[in-house]
Amino acid sequence: MPDFPTGTVTFLFTDIEGSTALWERDQVAMVSAVTRHLTLLRIAIETHGGALFKVVGDAVQAAFPTAPDAVAAALDAQRAILRESWPERVQPLRVRMALHTAAATPQEGDYLAPGLNRLARLLTAGHGGQVLLSLATQDLARDGLPPGAGLRDLGEHPLRDLYRPERVFQLLHPDIPTDFPPIRTLATRPNNLPLQPTPFLGREDQVARVVELLGRDDVRLLTITGPGGVGKTRVALQAAADVLEAFPDGVWFVDLSALDDPALVSSAIATVLGVREEGSGLSARLTSVLGGKRLLLVLDNFERVIDATQMVSDLLAQVPGVKVLVTSRTPLHAYGEHEYPLAPLPLPDPAHMPSVETLSQYEAVRLFIARAQAVKPDFAVTTANAPAVAEICFRLDGLPLAIELAAALVKMLPPQALLKRLEQRLPLLTGGARTLPARQQTMRNAIAWGHDLLAPDEQTLFRWLAVFPGGCTIEAAEAVANQDRTLDVFAGLSSLVDKSLLRQEEGSEGEPRFRMLETVREFGLERLEASGEGSACRSRHGRYFLDLAERAGPEIVDTGDPALLDLLDREHDNLRAALAWSRDTSDHDTLLRLAGALAHFWYYRGYLTEGRRWLDQAVQTPPDDAAARHRAWALTCSGMLANVCGETERAAALLTESFSWWEQTGEAFGYAAARSMLGGVYVSEGRYDEAATLFAPNEAYFRDIGNENLLAHVRFHLGVIAWAQGDDARARSLLQEAVEGYDRSGVPADAIDPLRYLGLVACGAGDLDAAAAWFGEMLTRLRQLGSRAALAVGLADVATLVAARGAWQPAARLFAKAEALLATEAAAFSLPARDHYERAYARATEALGKSAEVVAGAGRALTLEQALEEAEALLELDRDGDAGPAPVP
């Protein structure tokens, strides 16, 4: 990678004018011509110290440390292109160029400076063979122009980014053409598109899609839909600016936000077009005036005048040269309408934070940074505040309006402090620009604007659906929001989706799922509490999800069914809400039952800390003999999770406490299961003889009742004990029996632990090929399970094998990643494997010497997927017999 300039950088953008037509004329000749043109540009750029950082088709983007260097490169490139002999079929090959200077820092081979959007618009304003400069570049380059070069002031022009006018200059030199038509800007085509107070950021793909749709002959009516604050108007305006050339009679923006009467839409359009009503009536007059014209109408905020749809349809039917671009929270449902739902901005996942450089590539974060810098010029994303910035954008659902309102608060609150106050979004997100409509000055107003358009039954359904933090299925909506069967829930869901207050997503097995953006849901919860229906609605929600968990939980215990685990994962936010409601209302029975039903879901999917927290709260509720079985089960599961997390004393205490409750129930099976789990705790503590004493009666009991799963659990632990006590042959036999038993029981995920120990036994015996095979099967099942804590231990297993091969660097990387993951998941290695991991890691660290910490840091920096791919590649090498010791640095 070349050294990319940083700080004050001058950018050069180029593309070939009319390249689409040239490709259609002769593709073979164009391949050769474009390749040669790129070579000439690269030579000119590199000769003058520039870095070519992006090529998209025939478009080139380069960066220079100084403006004079960039201007010299542009001039040399134009000279070279003019001298070249191009194939006859692609003549003339004309390249337009534009230069702009801005503060910028390279990020992973690219630049994300806000000014680059403006430069792209400046480029589209030019003609082939022309070189345009922004005012910023002119100021820096005018005293260092190449010999014979000069500049022509073309005046101020409103560019098609709709931001403030730009003063534009043209490069002059005797060797290049100097006479061109006026540059293509908003001023060269009839329009009334309003200039915007802030630069247009991101959304390039969405704008391009809207432009593409508007260019199709079969698209006459296009509606951009989405919730309040998602940026429909701004995308529509930018797309309209980009299609000016296609509409010789103009692009006309009609703001309908102040209208309540659909009958006034014709008048609003006529006013913008300067059409006066005559005796034939306004609609007829519009039809007459627009006949034969080719223009685009942009009708903004159509949701309040939706009954004017027929008028728009009639107009389109009578004037074939007119197209209409609509923004609305609901589609018009007109014949021939094409809908383009506008999604919120792409977001980083705060749970898996990208690097600071990568974070700035997300459009939501870019918008936050740009708007924050508008009020606090020295604002920057740093390692310290990056997690808060990512979380803010995530909590605000990627809604541009919400992000802009939040970013404006950075002047008073740093991101970390702002994040703390975002628990209640709507009261905080106020203070939008006074020049904006009232509905855009606060998020509450923006959402209320759409809510007030709902029919009474739709408003009722909307506020009841707000109780679902994780979205809902149709079945869940019926159960919670329509208990008395007075609402048409299916029709209501469809209407709320149409009005952009719900988002429809694809669920499992083709069933739709409906979700509110969190900012919208907060508004709905306000309405729910104000209605006095909140308590009853939350109780129905809790009962529904308790029933779901109690149907799924026992089957997960028996089978570990991934489909059921996926189901509970999809409903996890709703299950959390039900747990919190039962806790906060002192519904102890529901809390015990729900936490116990979810315990194995938390175990299999690695939600260890969270599961322990809920189970601890559940078992701390006042004892109730009537709920003895629920308490016994919750205590048993709480002990199981505490053991996995390395808190063996706590685990032993919980399991021991469960015994008396199991005795009250008279359930021998539950008592035996808890005793086996306590035996597992003793194994984790190295108390092997005590563990064997607990397992002895259980082995016979589980064999007699035919429970393959718990019999395999016993044999697994007895195998671990045998290995710890030096009996490898007995260990292998018992561990293999455990794998077979788990597989026969229908819970293959449970066989992960005996597979791990079979690998460790083989590794300790020097049979590294066998160890690689056992660990490979273990990783396959771990991936299906999805528990991050279990995957961390799997990485340590592979690292142990790799260390045995003497490949110290990959071993140290995987050990470091495993440790970091376990710390994040609040889990721990258990005996006796822990001793083997620690010895292997110590050998790797000693062999690496001073470079050990650098290698470990590289390991911790790996994503989980990268670490797993490395581990799998290392296992493949071992199985192929190609792995050997890595060189010691």
N, C-alpha and C positions, 0 to 999 in steps of 0.2 A: 504494500500500500504506500502511495507517495505521501510526502509530508504535506498535510492539508493546512492551509493558512488558518489562523485563528485571530480573534480580536476584531479589528476593522478589516472586513474582507470585501473585495469587489468581485461580483459574480457576472459571468458571461453566459447567457442563454442563447441558443441558436435552434432553428429548424428550417426545413425546406418548404418554401411556399408552394402550395398546390401539389403536394406530394401524393395525395390520394389519386388525383387524376393521372399523374405520371405512372403510378403503380398499375393503374387500370390499362394504361396505354401499352406498357411493355415491362412485365415483371422481371424478365431475365436481365434486361439492360439496367433496370433500377437496382437490382442486387449489386451489380458491379459498380454503379455510380455512387450508391450510398456508401459502400465500403471505401471507395476512393475518397469520397468527401469526408468521411470520418478520419481517414489517415491524414488528410491535409489539415483538418482542424486540430488533431492531436499534435502534429508537428508544430503548428503555430502556438498552441497553448503551452507546450512544454518548453519551446524555445524562449518564451518570455516568463518562465518561472511559475506557470500556473499548474493546477492539479485538476484533471478531468475526473469528476467524481460520479457522473451519471450519464448514461446513454439510454434513451427510450425511443426505439425505432430510429428515426432520423433526427431526433432532438438531442442536443448535447448541452450539458451543464458543467461549467468549470469555475474554479475559484482562484483568485490571485491575491497576493499580499498587498499589492498597491494598485491604484486606479490607472496610472500611466501604463503599467505592464499589461493590464487587461485591454486597454484601448489599442495598444500596439499589436497585441495578439489578434484582436478583431480585424484590424486593418490588414495585417499580413494574411490572415485567413481569407478575407474577401479578395485580395490580390491573387492568391493562389487559385481560388475557385474560378476567377475570371480568366486566368491564363490556361486553365485545364481544358483539354479537348474532350468534351462529353459525348456520349453516344447520341446519334441524331434523334433517336426515338424519345429521348428524355430531355431534349433541349427545349427551352432554356432551363438550366438548373440554377435557381435563384435561392439564396440563403439569407434569411433575415436574422438580425442579431440585436440583442439589447443588453445593456449593462446597468447594474445598480450596486450601490455600496451600503453595507449594513453591518452592525455588530453581529458576529456569529461564531459559534464553536462547533467544530466537526464532531459528529456522534456516529460511531460505528460506520464510517465510510460515507456519511451523508451529512447534509446540513438541514436544519429545521428553523432557520431564521424567519420571523414573520414577514420580512420584506420580500421573500422569495415569491410569495403569491402575487405581490404587486409587480415584480419583475416579469412573471409569466404573462400578466395582463399587458404589460408594456410591450412584450415581444409580439403578442397577437395584434397590437396596433400597427406594427411596422409592415413594410413591403419587402419582397424578395430583393436582396442586394443592399438593403438599407441597414445602417447601424444607428440605434437610438441609445441615448444616455439619459439617466435620471438626473435631477438637479444635484443629488448627493455625489454622484460620480463626476459630473461636470465640475463641481467645486474643487475636487481633489485632482482632476486630470488636466485642467486647462493650462497649467503652467508647465506641464511635462508632456505635451502632445508630440507625436512623431514629427520629424521634419516634413514640412509642406502640408500638415494637417490643420484643420480648423473646425469650428463648431458653428452650427446654425441654431439659433433659438427659435423653436417652433411654437413657443407660448405654452400656456396652461391648458391642459386637456383633462376632461373627466374620463378616467380609464374604466374599463368594464368590471373592475372589482367594486365599483360603486362607492369607493372610499373618496377622500378629498381629491381634488384635481391635482395632477402632477405636471410640473414644468418639465418639458421634454426638449432635448437637444439632439441634433443629427450630426454625425461625424462627416466631415468633408475632406476630400483629398483628390488630386488630379487623376489618380489611378482607379478610382471607383466611381460609379454613377452617383449623381447628386440630386437629380430632379425626379421627384416622386409625387404621386397624388397625395392629398391630405391624409394623415395617419388615421387609422380606423379607431375611433373612440365613440363614446356615447353621443358626442356632438355631431357625428357624421350621418346618423340615421334618426328619423323622427321617433321620439319616445318621451316619456315623462318619468322614467325610472328615478326614484329618489336616491340621492347620495346618502351613504350611511356614516354614522359617527365613528365606527371602528372598522378595522380591516377584516376582510373575510378570511377565516382560518379553517383549514381542513375541509372535509365534506367534498373533496374533489371527485371521488367516485360517485357519490350520490348526484352531484350536479351533472356529471357526465352522463349518468343514466337518464336523468330528466331531459337533457339536451337530445340524447339519442331517441327517446320516445317522441319528443316534439318533432323530430325530423322525419318520422314515419308517416307515410301518406294515410294510413288507416287510423291514426291517432288525431282526432279533432278536439276531444275533450279529455284533459288529463287532470286528475285531482291528487294533490299531495296531502295525505292525511297524517295525523299524529296528535299526541296530547299537547296541551298548552305548554309552551316553553321549549319545545323540541327543535324549533328553528325552521318551521315550514316557510314562513315569509322570506327569510334570508336566503334559503335555498332557491325558492321560486324566483326571487329578484336576480340572483346570480345567474341562474339558468336563462332567464329572460335576456339578460345582458349578453350572454354568450351566443344567443340565436338572432341577434339584431340583423345580421346580414341576410338571413333567410326571409325576412319580412320587410319588403321595400316600403310598405305603407305604415310601418311603425310597430312598436311594442308599447302597450298602454296599460298602466297600473291603476287599478280601481280599488280603493280601500273601502270595504263595506263594514268595518268594525263599529261604526257609529249608527248603523241602520238597525231598526227592529221590524220594519215593515217591508216584506218581500216585494210589494208593489213599487217600491222606490228604487229597485236595482236598475231598471231601465233608465231612470232619470240619472242615477250616478254614473252609468256608462256614458250616457249622452253628454253629461257635463264634462267628463274627461276628454271626449272626442270633439267637443265643441259643436255638437249637433243640437239644433233647436227644434222644438216640437212645432208641427204645423197641423193643418186641419185633419190630416189622415191619421193622427195619433202618433205617439212617440215610438211604439214598437215598429210600426210601418215605416216611419221616418228613418229609424236606425237601419232597417233592412235596405231601404233605398240608398242611403248614403254609403253603406258598407258593400253594396253589390259591386263585384269586380275588383275589390281591394284584397290585398294579401297582408293581413296584420294579425298580431297576437294580443288577446286581452288577458291580463292577469287579474283575476278576481280574488281578492284577499279577504279572509275571514268570512267564508260563505255560510258557516254553520248557523248563524243567527237569522239568515234569510233563506233557509233551505227550501222553502216553498216557492222560491223563484226559479227552481230547477227547470220547470216547463218552459219558462221564458227563454232560458239559455238554450235549451234543446231546440226550440222553434227558431231561434236566431241562427244556430249552426245549420239547421236544415235548409235555410233560405239563402245563406251567404257562404258558398263553398270555399272561399279564400280565407275565411277567418278560422283561427284556432283559439281555444280557451284553456288557460292554465289556472286552476283553482287551488286555493289552500283552504282546508276545512278540517275540523275535528271529526267530521263524519263524511263518508262518501255521498255523492248526490243520488246514486242509484238511477242514473239516467241511461237511456239506451246509447250504446257506443262509448260509455265512459271507461277510461283506463285509470285504475287507482295505483298510486305509488305510496305505500306506507313508509313514512320516514322514521327510522329507528334512532334512538339516542346515540350519542357519540361513543365510539369504542373505548373500553375501560381496562385499566390494569386490574389484576386480582391482588388485593392487599394481602391475601393469605400466602401468595407466592410472589413476593416483591421482585420485580426486575431491577436491573442496575439503574443508577440515576440517568445514565445516557439513554438507555432503552426506554425508561419511563417517559422521557420527554417526547418520544415518538407517538405516544397515544394522543389522539385528537382532543380528548377531554382535558388532559394535562396541559397540552399546548395552549388551549383556550384559557385555562386557569392562569397559566404563567403570563400570557399576553395581557389579560385584563388586570392581573395583579400589578404588573409593571406599569400599567397606565396610571395607577394611583400611588405606586411606590417604585420608582424607576430602578432602584438597586435590588429589587426582589429577584431571587434566583432559587432554583431547586438544588438543595444540597443533600449530602448523605444524612444529615441530621433531620431535615424536614421532609424528605422524600416520602417516607411512609405515611405521614399525615396528609400530604397533598394527594397521594393515591387514594387514601381512605375517604377523604372529602369528596373527590370526584365519584368514587364508588357509591358513597351514601346518597349522593345527589343524582344517582341513576344515569349519569351522563347527559342530563338535560342542560342544554346550553344556557337557558335563562337562569336556572338555579346556580350553575357554575359561575356565571357572570356576577350574579348578586353576591355570592359568597366571596369571590375574588376581590370584590370592591372593599370587603371588610379587612383585607390584609393590611391596609393602612393603619388600622388600630390593633388588630389581633394577628400574631404570627400563626402559621398553619396549625401548630400543635394546640394552641389555645382555641382557635376557631373550631377545630375538630371536637373538642370537649363540649362545645356549645351546640353542636349539630344534632344532639339527641332529639331535640324538638326543632325540626327544620323550618317550619312555616313562620313562626314568630321572628326568627333570625333573618330570614331572607327577605328583607325589605330594603327600601332606599335605592331603587333603580333610578336611572336618569329621569329627571323631571320632564324632559322632552318626550319620553315614551308615553304611550297610552296608559291609563291607570291600570288596565288589566295586565300590563307587563312590568309594572313597578314593584309588585310583590308576587311571589309564587302563589299565595293564597288567592289573590285576585285572578291570576291566570287560570287556576283550577276552577274557582267559583264561576267564572265566565262559562265554562262548559257544563258544570253541574246544574246551573240554573236553567239550562235548556232541556233538562230531563223532565219527563212526565212524572207524576207523583209515585207511581209504582216503580219506575226506574230509579228514582231517588232512594226509595226504601231498599231495593235490592242492592244498590250501590253501597249504601252505608253498612248493610249486613255483610256484604262480601269483603269489606275492609277488615274483618276479623281474621282473615286468612293471610298471615304474613308470608306464607310460602306458595301462594296461589292455590287453586282448587280445581278439582274435576267437576263435571256436571253432577255426578252423584253426591259429592260433598256439598256443593252449592244447594242442591235440593234438600239435603238432610239438615243443613244449618239455617238456610235463609227462607225455607218454605215449609216449615213444620205443619202449618195449618192448611197447606195446599191452596192458598188464595192467589199466589203469584204464578205467572207463566215464566218460569225461570229460564227455559231455553230461549224464548223470544227476548227476554230481558238481557241475557248474556250477549246475544247477537247484537242488540241495540247498543249496549255499553261498549262493545268492541268497535262498532261503527263510529261511536262518538269519542273514541280514543281514550276512554277512561279505564278500559281493560285491554290487556294485550293477550291475544290468543297464541299459544305455543303448541308444538307437537308433543303429546305425552306418550305414554307407553301403549303399545299395541294399537296405534292409530287413534287413540282417544285424545281429544283436545284438552288442553289445560289452560286455565285463565288466571292471569296475574296482573296486579296493579303495580305500577311504579311506586316505590316507597314514599315519595313525596306526595303522590296522589292518595295513597292509602292513609297517610297521616291526616289528610283533609277528611277522608271518609270516616276515620275514627273519631275526629272531632264531631262530625255530624251524628255518629252513632251514640256517643255519650250525651250529646245535647238532646237526643230523642228520648232518653231514658230507657232505651232498649239494650244497652250494652251488657248488663249482667246476664240477662236471659240468653242473648246471642252467644256470649262467650261460654256459657254453660252447655249449650247445644254443641258448640264447637268442641269442647272438651270431651263430651260423651261420645261424639262421633269418632274422634281419634283414639280414645281409650278402646273402643270396640275394634278399630282397625288394628291397633297394636296387639291386643289380646288374641286376635285371630292369626296374626302373622308370627308373634313371638314364639309360641310353642313349636310351630313348624320349623322356624329357624333353628331352634335348639336341636330338633330331631334331624334336620337335613342340611342346614346352612345354605338353603336355596338362594342363589345369587339374585334371582328375580325378586324375591321378597326383600332381600337386602336393598336392592335398587328401589323398590317401592317405598321403603321407609326412608331411604336417602332423599327421595323426591319430596317426602312429606316431613322432613326433619324440622324445618322451621315451624310448621304447624304443631308438631309433637312438642317442641320446646315451649310454644305458647300454651299448650294444654297443661304441660307440667307446671309452668309458672302460675297459671290460673288456679290450679288445684292447691299449690303451695300457698299462694297469697290469700285464698279464701278458706284456708285450713280444712280443705277437703282431704283428710289424711288417707282415707281408703283409696281414693282415686290416685293420689300421689304414689302410694306404695304399689298399687297394681300397675300403673303406667310405667314407673321406673323399672319394676321387675320385668315387665314384658319387653322392654327395650334393651335390657342388659346385654344380651348376646348380639344384638345389632351393633351396639357400641363396641363390643369386643371385636367382632369380625371386621368392622370397618375402621377400627383404630381410633374411635372417639373416646380415648381412655380417660383423660382428665375430666371431660364433660360428664361421662357416664358415672365416674366416681362421685362427682359433685352432686348430681341428682340423687344417686342412691344414698349417699351420706345424709342428705336432707330428708329423704324418705324414711330411713331407719331411725332418725332422731325424733320422729313424730311420737306422740304419746302412745304407749302400748294399748292394744285392744285385742282381747282374747278372741273376739269374733273374726279378726283378720289375721289369725295366727299363721295360716299358710302363706299369705301374702308377705308377712313380715319375715318369715323363715326364708322364703325364696329371695327377698331383697337383701337380707343379710348375707346369704350364700353368694349371690352375684356381686355384692359389694366387696366381699373378701376375694373373689376371683380377680376383679379388676385391680384391687390394691396389690395383689401378688404380682400381676403383670407389670405394674408400675414400680416394682422393687420395694414397696412398703410392706415387708413380710410380717413385721410385728403387728401392724394394724390388720393385715389380712388374717393372721392367726386369731386375733381377738374377735373379729367379726364372725369368722366361721365357727369358732367355739361357742359364741353367743347364739348362733343359729341352732345349735343342737337342741337346746331346751325347747325352742319353738317347734322344731320338727317333731320332738317327742309329744308335744301337745296335739299335733295333728294326727299322730299315729301313722304317719307315712314313712315306712321303712326305706322306700326308694330315695326320698328327699334327704333323709338322714345319711344314707350311704353315699349319695352324691357329694354332700357337704364334707363327709369324712375323707373322701378321695381328694377333694380340693385342698383340704388341710394337709394331706400327705404331699401334694404338689408344693405347698408352701414350705414344708420341712425340707424337701429336695432343694428348693431354691436357697435355703439357709445352710445346706450341707449337713443336715441332721438325718442322715440316710437310714440309720437303724430305726429311728422313731417313725420315719415315713414308711418303711417296709412293714412295720407292725400295723399301721393303719390300713395299708393296701391288702394285707393277707386275707382278712375276712371278706373284703370287697370283691376280690378276684372271683372267689367262689360264688358270691351272691349275684354278681352281674352275669356270670356264666350260666347260673341256674335260671335266671329270668330271661335270658336270651338278649340282653342289651349289648349289642356289638360295640356301640360307641364308647360307653363307659368302661367296658372290658378292655378296649384298646387304650383308653386313657390310663388305666392301671398298668397295663403291660408297657406302655411308653415310659412311665416313670420308673418301673422296675428295671427297664433297660438302661435308663440313665444312671440309676444307682449301680448297676453292674459295671458300667463303663467307668464310673468314678472310683469304683473299688478294684479296677484292674482286670475285670473279667470280660475281655473284648468279645469272645465267642458268644457268651450268654447275652451280652448287650446286643450284638448284631441280630441274634435270633429273636429276642423280645421286640426289638425295634421294627424288624420286618413283619412280625406278627401284628404289631400295632398299626403299621401302614395298611396291611391287608384288612384288618378289622375296621379301620376308619373307612376304607373304600367300600367294604361290604355294607357298612351302616348308612351309606348314602351321603356322608359328609366328608368329601375328599379334602376340603380345606383344613380339617383337623389333622390330617396326615402331614402337614407342613413340619411340625416339630419333630416327629420321629425321622422324617427325611433329612432334616437338618443334622440330627445326631448321628444318623448313619453316615453322612458325609464327614462329620468330625471324627468318628471312629476310624473311617477309612483314611482320612488325612493323617491322624496320629499314627496309624500303622504303616504309613508310607505308600499306600495304594492311591496315588493321586488321580489316576484315571477314574477309578470307582467313585472317589470323592466328587470329581467334576460331574459325573452322571447323576449322583444323588442331589447335588446342589442345583443342577440344571432343572431337574424335575421340581425341586422346591421352589425355584424362582418362577417357573411357569404357574404354579398354583398361587404363589404370593401375588402375582400380577392380577389374577382373577379375584383374589380376596380384596385387594385394594387398601389394606391397612398400612399406613406409613410407618408405624412403629414396627410392625412385623417385617416390612421391607428393609428397614434399617438393620435389623438383626441378620437378614439375608445377605446384605452387603458385607457385614462383618464375617459371615461364613465364607464368602468368596474371597475376601481379603486374607483370611487364614490360609486358604489353599494357595493363593498367589504368593504369600510370604514363604510357604513351604517350597515353592519353586525358586525362591530367591529373587523374585521380581519386586524389589523393594518400593519403587515409586508408585506403581498402581496399588500395591497393598496399602501403603500409607494414605493414598488418596481415598480409597474406599473406607478404611477405618475412620478417617477424619469425618467423612460424610456420614457414616453410620452414627458416630457419637453425636454429631450436630443434630441429626434427625431425632435421635432418642431424647436429647435434651429438649427439643421443641415439643415433642409429644409427651413429655414427662414420663417416659418409660425407662426401663433399665435392662442391662444384660443380667441373666440369672446364672447361678451355679448349675453344673460345673463348667458350662461352656465359657463363662466369663473369664476364668483363669486362662483358658487356651487363647482367647482373643487378646487378653492383656499381654501374654508372653509373645505372641506373634507380632503385635503392634510394637512392643518394646524392641524386638529384633530389627524390625524395619526402621524404626527411628534411629537406633544405634548405627545401622549400616549407612543411613543417609547422612548422618553427622549434621553439619551446619545447615544443610539444605532441607532438613526434615520439616521445619516449620513452614518454609515456602511451599513444599509439596503438600503439606496438610492444608494450608490455606487454599491451594488450588482445588483440593478435594472438597473443602467446605463450600467453595464457590460453585460447584457443579449443581445443576438442577437434579432433582430426583430421577427424572427420565434419562438424563445424560449418565448419571452414575449407574443406573440399571443397564443401559446399553453397553457401557464399558465392562460391567461385570459379566454380562452374557457373552460379549466378545472374548473375554479372557477364558471363560469356560469352554467356548468353542475351540480356542487354541489348545487348551489342555486336552480336550477330547481328540483333537487332530494330532496330538503329540508334537506340536510346534513351539510350545511355550518354553522359554528358557529364562535363565536369570537376566534381569535387566541390568544394564551397566550402573554401577554405583557412582554418582557424581562426586 
